[in-house]
Amino acid sequence: MEKEDTLKAQMLPVHHKSSPTSTTKYIFTTKSESKPTKPILLLILASFLSLAITLACLFVLYMILFSGWNLRSSFRYSVVIDAGSSGSRAHVFRYRVESGKPVFDFGEENYASLKLSPGLSSYADNPGGASVSVKELVEFAKGRVPEGMLGRSEIRLMATAGMRLLDVSVQEEILEVTRGVLRSSGFKFQDEWASVISGFDEGMYAWVVANYALGSLGGDPVHTTGIVELGGASAQVTFVSSETAPPGFSRSISYGGVSYKIYSHSYLHYGQDEAQEELLKSLQNSAEDGIVTDPCTPKGYMYDNNSIQAAGNYSACRSATLAKLQEGKENCAYAHCSIGSTFTPDLQGKFLATENFYHTSKFFGLDEKDWLSEMIKAGKSFCGEEWSKLKEKYPTTKEKYLDGYCFSSAYIISLLHDSLGFALDDDRIEFANKAGDKGIALDWALGAFILNTDTTTSAYSGRSRKMLG
């Protein structure tokens, strides 16, 4: 039987007509609460701990999921199509914006590219044909950009030296075809974003990505690195110079609040392929008896044109290429001209030699130290070899590339040493196709992306980063 506690109280009824001295007793009976035992307290405590842990886990999971979603939602995308002389390459970039500033990462997760040949300039006689490769490049880009982001992701096409060689009217016909493809691509696009960029811009963009990769962009101009490019149709020389340059040869840009006075010039027709083709034409024009000797192609190589005979003489090839580079120098109107009659300031700082400088050096297996002097030895050996033996020695190299290494080995020395003045043992210049601790590709299109995107920290001649070229 449960124990009862009795609570007694005297209360005066409000309307009771009894004697004033009478009292009424009200008795309230309550059950006494038993004191909880120790196991019950432990059970309650365990329940609270379990609940707390569950809530903590849910909070952590929420934060992880939220931060992951927040990171994904902060990604942005941009596409640059580099329409070069040998082919067109689509570059697809993914980047983040933190505190209003873009954060770049050119690793595999955030950068992809695809190149298709031939270049747009090959469609000079059939502008409509240019749409095929551009459509394929667009599809490649769309496969790497979330569908919901297409309309907010900018796409640009920038054509270089191959297109610069064409008449302006032909350039415009080809560009209009590409604009039609880009308008219907689903990407964010404006007609002026498909253009033929200047040689200065091409060189400047290459300089930007090189110094970004090396960590010197945004730092002291004295510690920046210059760029010498050898493309297929043109060559570019770009570096920070303290000399006063004639109009059109220098421009000031700023990045990270630091101003850079940059000299840049693009030598149209002086790219490796174009220079070799023009050399052959000049040799043919100089022939007196109908047969012309080409010192820049190994002996035994057979041309379609029977009036050309391959001689394979490195020294003669070097002399011929140097003569090509020095044409018109007598008309130099400046204090210093390195190539033809074009103004060139004194070289300042370190340099990276890219594109065909790199490809030829790697083909010959050269070391970065004293690579220019090694290039002479390798070139002499290659040029003096019979064509049949070279094909046996390099069975995996396509003939259309193999027959050009005699010329390129001589042309590189004529350009860098004989014309620009780099010593053969000069440690200021290295060949490279990537730079920096992260191995960022030295492709000018990456520099165009950086300058175009970095609206908060860069300025380019007072122009909006939204207007390139």
C-alpha positions as CSV (number, residue, x, y, z in Angstrom):
1,M,0.0,0.0,0.0
2,E,1.4,3.3,-1.0
3,K,2.4,5.8,1.7
4,E,0.3,8.9,1.8
5,D,1.3,12.4,3.0
6,T,-1.6,14.5,4.3
7,L,-1.8,18.2,3.7
8,K,-4.2,20.0,6.1
9,A,-5.4,23.6,5.6
10,Q,-8.0,25.8,7.2
11,M,-10.0,27.9,4.7
12,L,-12.9,30.2,5.3
13,P,-15.7,29.6,2.9
14,V,-16.8,32.8,1.2
15,H,-20.6,32.4,1.5
16,H,-20.9,29.9,4.3
17,K,-23.5,30.9,7.0
18,S,-22.1,29.0,9.9
19,S,-21.0,30.4,13.1
20,P,-18.0,32.8,12.9
21,T,-16.1,30.4,15.1
22,S,-16.8,27.4,13.0
23,T,-14.1,26.1,10.7
24,T,-14.0,23.8,7.7
25,K,-11.2,21.4,7.1
26,Y,-10.1,20.7,3.6
27,I,-7.8,17.7,3.2
28,F,-5.5,17.4,0.1
29,T,-4.0,14.0,-0.4
30,T,-0.9,13.6,-2.8
31,K,1.2,10.7,-3.7
32,S,4.8,11.0,-2.5
33,E,7.4,11.0,-5.4
34,S,10.0,8.3,-5.0
35,K,13.6,9.4,-5.4
36,P,15.1,8.3,-8.8
37,T,17.5,5.5,-8.6
38,K,21.1,5.8,-10.0
39,P,20.5,3.6,-13.2
40,I,17.7,5.9,-14.2
41,L,19.9,9.0,-13.9
42,L,22.6,7.3,-16.0
43,L,20.0,6.5,-18.6
44,I,18.8,10.1,-18.8
45,L,22.4,11.4,-19.0
46,A,23.1,8.9,-21.8
47,S,20.1,10.0,-23.7
48,F,21.2,13.7,-23.5
49,L,24.7,12.8,-24.6
50,S,23.3,10.7,-27.5
51,L,21.1,13.6,-28.6
52,A,24.0,16.1,-28.3
53,I,26.3,13.8,-30.4
54,T,23.6,13.3,-33.0
55,L,23.0,17.1,-33.3
56,A,26.7,17.7,-33.5
57,C,27.0,15.1,-36.3
58,L,24.1,16.6,-38.2
59,F,25.6,20.1,-37.8
60,V,29.0,18.9,-39.1
61,L,27.3,17.1,-42.0
62,Y,25.3,20.2,-42.8
63,M,28.4,22.4,-42.8
64,I,30.2,20.0,-45.1
65,L,27.3,19.7,-47.5
66,F,26.7,23.4,-47.3
67,S,30.3,24.4,-47.9
68,G,30.6,21.9,-50.7
69,W,27.5,23.3,-52.3
70,N,28.7,26.8,-51.7
71,L,32.1,26.0,-53.3
72,R,30.4,24.5,-56.3
73,S,28.0,27.4,-56.6
74,S,30.9,29.8,-56.6
75,F,32.6,28.2,-59.7
76,R,32.6,30.2,-62.9
77,Y,33.6,29.2,-66.4
78,S,35.2,30.9,-69.4
79,V,36.3,29.7,-72.8
80,V,39.0,31.0,-75.1
81,I,39.5,29.6,-78.6
82,D,43.0,30.3,-79.9
83,A,42.7,30.3,-83.7
84,G,46.4,29.9,-84.7
85,S,48.1,29.3,-88.0
86,S,48.4,25.5,-87.6
87,G,45.1,24.8,-85.8
88,S,42.5,26.1,-83.4
89,R,42.5,25.2,-79.7
90,A,39.7,25.6,-77.2
91,H,40.7,26.4,-73.7
92,V,38.1,25.8,-71.0
93,F,38.7,27.4,-67.6
94,R,37.0,26.9,-64.3
95,Y,37.7,29.4,-61.5
96,R,36.3,30.7,-58.2
97,V,35.6,34.2,-56.9
98,E,36.6,34.9,-53.3
99,S,36.1,38.3,-51.7
100,G,35.3,39.7,-55.1
101,K,38.6,38.5,-56.6
102,P,39.1,35.6,-59.1
103,V,41.1,32.6,-57.9
104,F,42.8,30.7,-60.7
105,D,43.9,27.0,-60.8
106,F,45.2,25.6,-64.0
107,G,45.3,22.0,-62.8
108,E,43.5,19.2,-64.6
109,E,40.3,19.6,-62.6
110,N,40.0,23.3,-63.6
111,Y,41.5,23.5,-67.1
112,A,41.1,21.5,-70.3
113,S,42.0,22.1,-73.9
114,L,41.5,20.5,-77.4
115,K,43.3,21.4,-80.6
116,L,42.0,20.7,-84.1
117,S,43.7,21.2,-87.4
118,P,43.9,23.0,-89.8
119,G,43.9,26.6,-88.8
120,L,41.1,29.0,-89.8
121,S,43.4,30.7,-92.3
122,S,43.3,27.6,-94.4
123,Y,39.6,28.3,-95.2
124,A,40.5,31.5,-97.1
125,D,38.9,30.0,-100.3
126,N,36.1,28.4,-98.4
127,P,35.1,30.6,-95.4
128,G,32.0,28.4,-94.7
129,G,34.3,25.4,-94.0
130,A,35.6,27.2,-90.8
131,S,32.4,26.4,-89.0
132,V,33.1,22.6,-88.8
133,S,36.1,22.8,-86.4
134,V,34.6,25.7,-84.4
135,K,31.4,23.7,-83.8
136,E,33.5,20.7,-82.6
137,L,35.5,22.9,-80.2
138,V,32.2,24.4,-78.9
139,E,30.8,21.0,-78.2
140,F,34.1,20.1,-76.4
141,A,33.7,23.2,-74.2
142,K,30.0,22.5,-73.5
143,G,30.9,19.1,-72.2
144,R,32.9,20.7,-69.5
145,V,30.6,23.5,-68.4
146,P,27.4,22.8,-66.4
147,E,24.3,23.3,-68.6
148,G,22.9,25.9,-66.2
149,M,26.1,27.9,-66.4
150,L,26.4,28.2,-70.2
151,G,24.5,31.5,-70.5
152,R,26.8,33.1,-67.9
153,S,30.0,31.7,-69.2
154,E,31.9,33.8,-71.8
155,I,33.3,32.4,-75.0
156,R,35.9,34.2,-77.1
157,L,37.7,33.4,-80.3
158,M,41.1,35.1,-80.9
159,A,42.8,34.6,-84.2
160,T,46.6,35.2,-84.6
161,A,49.3,35.4,-87.2
162,G,47.8,32.9,-89.7
163,M,44.7,35.1,-90.0
164,R,46.8,38.3,-89.9
165,L,48.4,37.2,-93.2
166,L,45.0,37.2,-95.0
167,D,43.3,40.2,-96.5
168,V,41.1,42.0,-94.1
169,S,38.0,41.2,-96.2
170,V,38.8,37.5,-96.1
171,Q,39.5,37.7,-92.4
172,E,36.0,39.2,-91.8
173,E,34.3,36.5,-93.9
174,I,35.8,33.7,-91.8
175,L,35.2,35.6,-88.5
176,E,31.5,36.1,-89.4
177,V,31.1,32.3,-89.9
178,T,32.6,31.7,-86.5
179,R,30.4,34.3,-84.9
180,G,27.3,32.5,-86.3
181,V,28.5,29.3,-84.5
182,L,29.3,31.1,-81.3
183,R,26.0,33.1,-81.2
184,S,24.0,29.8,-81.2
185,S,26.3,28.0,-78.8
186,G,24.4,28.8,-75.7
187,F,27.5,30.6,-74.2
188,K,27.6,34.3,-73.4
189,F,29.0,35.9,-76.5
190,Q,29.3,39.3,-78.3
191,D,30.3,39.7,-81.9
192,E,33.4,41.7,-81.0
193,W,34.7,38.7,-79.0
194,A,35.6,36.9,-82.2
195,S,38.5,38.9,-83.7
196,V,42.0,38.9,-85.1
197,I,44.2,40.1,-82.2
198,S,47.3,42.2,-82.8
199,G,50.8,40.8,-82.5
200,F,51.5,43.0,-79.6
201,D,48.5,41.6,-77.7
202,E,49.7,38.0,-78.4
203,G,53.1,38.7,-77.0
204,M,51.7,40.6,-74.0
205,Y,49.4,37.7,-73.1
206,A,52.3,35.2,-73.3
207,W,54.3,37.5,-71.0
208,V,51.4,37.7,-68.5
209,V,50.9,33.9,-68.2
210,A,54.7,33.3,-67.9
211,N,55.1,35.8,-65.0
212,Y,51.9,34.6,-63.4
213,A,53.2,31.0,-63.4
214,L,56.6,32.2,-62.0
215,G,54.9,34.3,-59.3
216,S,56.4,37.5,-60.5
217,L,53.2,39.1,-61.8
218,G,52.2,41.8,-59.4
219,G,55.8,42.1,-58.1
220,D,58.8,44.3,-58.9
221,P,59.1,44.9,-62.7
222,V,62.8,44.4,-62.5
223,H,62.3,40.8,-61.5
224,T,59.9,39.8,-64.3
225,T,60.8,37.4,-67.1
226,G,60.7,38.1,-70.8
227,I,59.3,35.9,-73.5
228,V,60.6,35.0,-77.0
229,E,58.1,32.9,-79.0
230,L,58.6,31.1,-82.3
231,G,55.3,30.2,-83.7
232,G,54.4,28.9,-87.2
233,A,53.7,32.2,-88.9
234,S,55.2,34.8,-86.5
235,A,57.7,35.3,-83.8
236,Q,57.2,37.6,-80.7
237,V,59.7,39.3,-78.4
238,T,58.2,40.7,-75.2
239,F,59.8,42.0,-72.0
240,V,59.8,44.9,-69.5
241,S,62.1,47.7,-70.8
242,S,63.2,50.9,-69.2
243,E,64.1,52.4,-72.6
244,T,62.0,55.0,-74.3
245,A,60.4,53.3,-77.3
246,P,58.9,54.7,-80.5
247,P,55.0,54.8,-80.6
248,G,53.5,51.3,-81.1
249,F,56.4,49.4,-79.5
250,S,55.5,49.7,-75.9
251,R,52.5,49.8,-73.6
252,S,51.8,50.0,-69.9
253,I,49.7,47.5,-68.1
254,S,49.1,47.1,-64.4
255,Y,48.4,44.1,-62.2
256,G,48.0,44.0,-58.5
257,G,48.6,47.7,-58.3
258,V,52.0,47.4,-60.0
259,S,52.6,49.1,-63.4
260,Y,54.7,47.5,-66.1
261,K,56.1,49.2,-69.2
262,I,56.3,46.4,-71.8
263,Y,58.1,46.3,-75.1
264,S,56.5,43.8,-77.5
265,H,56.8,43.2,-81.2
266,S,55.4,40.5,-83.4
267,Y,57.5,39.6,-86.5
268,L,54.9,38.5,-89.1
269,H,56.3,36.1,-91.7
270,Y,59.2,35.2,-89.2
271,G,57.5,32.2,-87.7
272,Q,59.3,28.9,-88.3
273,D,56.9,27.5,-91.0
274,E,56.5,30.8,-92.8
275,A,60.2,31.7,-92.7
276,Q,61.1,28.3,-94.2
277,E,58.5,28.6,-96.9
278,E,59.7,32.1,-97.8
279,L,63.4,31.0,-97.9
280,L,62.5,28.3,-100.4
281,K,60.7,30.9,-102.6
282,S,63.7,33.2,-102.5
283,L,66.0,30.3,-103.4
284,Q,63.8,29.4,-106.3
285,N,63.8,33.0,-107.5
286,S,67.6,33.1,-107.4
287,A,68.1,30.0,-109.5
288,E,69.7,30.7,-112.9
289,D,69.8,27.2,-114.5
290,G,66.5,25.9,-113.2
291,I,68.0,24.0,-110.3
292,V,68.2,25.5,-106.8
293,T,70.1,24.1,-103.8
294,D,68.4,24.0,-100.4
295,P,71.0,23.9,-97.6
296,C,68.3,23.6,-94.9
297,T,67.0,20.1,-95.9
298,P,68.9,16.8,-95.5
299,K,70.4,15.3,-98.6
300,G,68.2,12.7,-100.3
301,Y,65.0,14.4,-99.5
302,M,62.7,14.5,-102.6
303,Y,60.6,17.6,-103.3
304,D,57.5,17.7,-105.4
305,N,59.2,20.4,-107.3
306,N,62.1,18.9,-109.2
307,S,63.9,22.3,-109.5
308,I,64.9,22.1,-105.8
309,Q,67.8,19.9,-104.6
310,A,68.3,19.2,-100.9
311,A,71.9,19.8,-99.8
312,G,71.9,19.5,-96.0
313,N,74.5,22.1,-95.1
314,Y,74.1,23.6,-91.6
315,S,76.5,26.5,-92.0
316,A,75.0,27.5,-95.3
317,C,71.5,27.2,-93.8
318,R,72.5,29.4,-90.9
319,S,73.9,32.0,-93.3
320,A,70.7,31.9,-95.4
321,T,68.4,32.3,-92.4
322,L,70.4,35.1,-91.0
323,A,70.2,36.9,-94.4
324,K,66.4,36.5,-94.2
325,L,66.4,38.0,-90.7
326,Q,68.5,41.0,-91.6
327,E,66.6,42.0,-94.7
328,G,66.0,45.7,-94.6
329,K,68.3,46.5,-91.7
330,E,70.0,49.1,-93.8
331,N,66.7,51.1,-93.5
332,C,66.7,51.1,-89.7
333,A,65.7,54.5,-88.5
334,Y,66.3,53.8,-84.8
335,A,69.3,53.5,-82.5
336,H,69.1,49.8,-82.5
337,C,67.4,47.2,-84.8
338,S,68.0,43.5,-84.2
339,I,65.7,42.0,-86.9
340,G,65.3,43.9,-90.2
341,S,64.4,47.6,-89.7
342,T,62.4,47.0,-86.5
343,F,63.3,48.8,-83.3
344,T,64.6,46.6,-80.5
345,P,65.7,47.9,-77.0
346,D,68.5,46.3,-75.1
347,L,67.5,43.0,-73.6
348,Q,66.7,43.2,-69.9
349,G,66.3,40.4,-67.4
350,K,65.7,36.7,-67.9
351,F,63.9,35.1,-70.8
352,L,61.9,32.0,-71.7
353,A,62.1,30.7,-75.3
354,T,58.8,28.9,-76.1
355,E,56.8,27.1,-78.8
356,N,59.1,25.9,-81.6
357,F,62.2,26.9,-79.5
358,Y,61.1,24.3,-77.0
359,H,59.9,21.6,-79.5
360,T,63.2,21.7,-81.5
361,S,65.3,21.6,-78.3
362,K,63.3,18.6,-76.9
363,F,63.6,16.8,-80.2
364,F,67.4,17.0,-80.0
365,G,67.4,16.1,-76.3
366,L,69.2,19.3,-75.3
367,D,69.9,20.2,-71.7
368,E,68.8,23.7,-70.5
369,K,72.4,24.6,-69.7
370,D,74.3,25.8,-72.8
371,W,71.5,24.6,-75.0
372,L,72.3,27.2,-77.7
373,S,75.8,25.9,-78.2
374,E,74.5,22.3,-78.1
375,M,71.9,23.3,-80.7
376,I,74.7,24.1,-83.2
377,K,76.3,20.7,-82.6
378,A,73.0,18.9,-83.0
379,G,72.0,20.9,-86.1
380,K,75.3,20.2,-87.8
381,S,74.9,16.5,-87.2
382,F,71.3,16.3,-88.3
383,C,71.7,18.4,-91.4
384,G,74.7,16.4,-92.6
385,E,72.9,13.1,-92.3
386,E,71.2,11.3,-95.2
387,W,67.4,11.5,-95.3
388,S,67.0,7.8,-95.5
389,K,69.1,7.3,-92.4
390,L,67.2,10.0,-90.5
391,K,63.9,8.2,-91.2
392,E,65.4,5.0,-89.7
393,K,66.7,6.8,-86.7
394,Y,63.4,8.6,-86.0
395,P,60.7,6.2,-87.1
396,T,58.0,7.7,-84.9
397,T,58.5,11.3,-86.1
398,K,56.2,12.3,-88.9
399,E,58.1,13.2,-92.1
400,K,56.4,16.6,-92.4
401,Y,58.1,17.5,-89.1
402,L,61.3,15.6,-89.4
403,D,62.4,17.4,-92.6
404,G,62.2,20.7,-90.8
405,Y,64.7,20.2,-88.0
406,C,67.7,21.1,-90.0
407,F,66.1,24.5,-90.8
408,S,64.8,25.1,-87.3
409,S,68.2,24.3,-85.6
410,A,69.9,26.9,-87.8
411,Y,67.1,29.5,-87.7
412,I,67.0,29.4,-83.9
413,I,70.7,30.3,-83.7
414,S,70.3,33.0,-86.3
415,L,67.4,34.5,-84.4
416,L,68.5,34.3,-80.8
417,H,72.3,34.5,-81.1
418,D,73.1,36.2,-84.4
419,S,70.2,38.7,-84.3
420,L,68.9,39.3,-80.8
421,G,72.4,38.9,-79.3
422,F,72.0,36.1,-76.7
423,A,75.4,34.6,-76.0
424,L,75.7,30.8,-76.7
425,D,76.4,30.2,-73.0
426,D,73.9,32.8,-71.8
427,D,72.1,31.5,-68.7
428,R,69.5,34.3,-68.9
429,I,67.5,32.3,-71.5
430,E,65.9,28.9,-71.1
431,F,63.6,26.9,-73.4
432,A,60.3,25.9,-71.8
433,N,56.6,25.1,-72.5
434,K,55.6,25.2,-68.8
435,A,56.7,27.3,-65.9
436,G,56.4,27.6,-62.1
437,D,56.0,25.1,-59.3
438,K,52.6,24.0,-60.7
439,G,53.9,23.6,-64.3
440,I,51.5,26.1,-65.9
441,A,51.4,25.8,-69.7
442,L,53.0,28.8,-71.4
443,D,50.2,29.4,-73.8
444,W,49.2,33.0,-74.5
445,A,45.5,32.1,-74.3
446,L,45.9,31.6,-70.5
447,G,47.3,35.1,-70.3
448,A,44.3,36.4,-72.2
449,F,42.0,34.6,-69.8
450,I,43.9,36.1,-66.7
451,L,43.8,39.7,-68.0
452,N,40.2,39.4,-69.1
453,T,39.0,37.9,-65.9
454,D,41.0,39.8,-63.3
455,T,38.7,42.9,-63.3
456,T,39.5,43.8,-59.7
457,T,43.3,43.9,-59.8
458,S,44.4,44.5,-63.3
459,A,44.1,47.3,-65.8
460,Y,45.1,47.4,-69.4
461,S,45.5,50.7,-71.1
462,G,42.3,51.9,-69.4
463,R,40.2,49.4,-71.3
464,S,37.7,47.1,-69.8
465,R,38.9,43.5,-69.4
466,K,35.7,42.7,-71.2
467,M,37.2,44.0,-74.5
468,L,40.2,42.0,-75.6
469,G,42.2,42.3,-78.8
